[in-house]
Amino acid sequence: MTLLDSERLRYLAAGAWNTAFGYAVTVGLYLYLSDVLHITVIAAIAHVLAISMAFVTYKVFVFRSHGKWLKEYLRSYVVYGGTAVVGIILLWLLVDGLHIKIWFAQGALILITVVVSYIGHARFTFKDRK
């Protein structure tokens, strides 16, 4: 048995990748598009890209689901939907309202998603995996 045999450890490994990806996408889009798009639009685009990446890594690597791709992909949006909306609003308030740097604000918001998304994915998105 290896360390990556545990679903929770695989989740943390995939989560590290997904976190780095989501962080880089958010900050990168902000740096390139903040002159032409509002922070909320940039955050929404970044969330779609980050959620799509996370879905694939969780489906294939973590939960090893053989369920229907579209059904599970849509379920993953239900799980991430609430945290995404709250995250976008908080990012806007932190960056535009409190003038906190984008890289710090986005980093702080990531912590909320880790716990909530594992529970949601394990109990809802990929519930039919076994």
Stockholm file with secondary structure:
# STOCKHOLM 1.0

chainA/1-130         MTLLDSERLRYLAAGAWNTAFGYAVTVGLYLYLSDVLHITVIAAIAHVLAISMAFVTYKVFVFRSHGKWLKEYLRSYVVYGGTAVVGIILLWLLVDGLHIKIWFAQGALILITVVVSYIGHARFTFKDRK
#=GR chainA/1-130 SS CCGGGSHHHHHHHHHHHHHHHHHHHHHHHHHHHTTTSCHHHHHHHHHHHHHHHHHHHIIIIISCCCSCHHHHHHHHHHHHHHHHHHHHHHHHIIIIISCCCHHHHHHHHHHHHHHHHHHHIIIIITTTCC
#=GC SS_cons         CCGGGSHHHHHHHHHHHHHHHHHHHHHHHHHHHTTTSCHHHHHHHHHHHHHHHHHHHIIIIISCCCSCHHHHHHHHHHHHHHHHHHHHHHHHIIIIISCCCHHHHHHHHHHHHHHHHHHHIIIIITTTCC
//
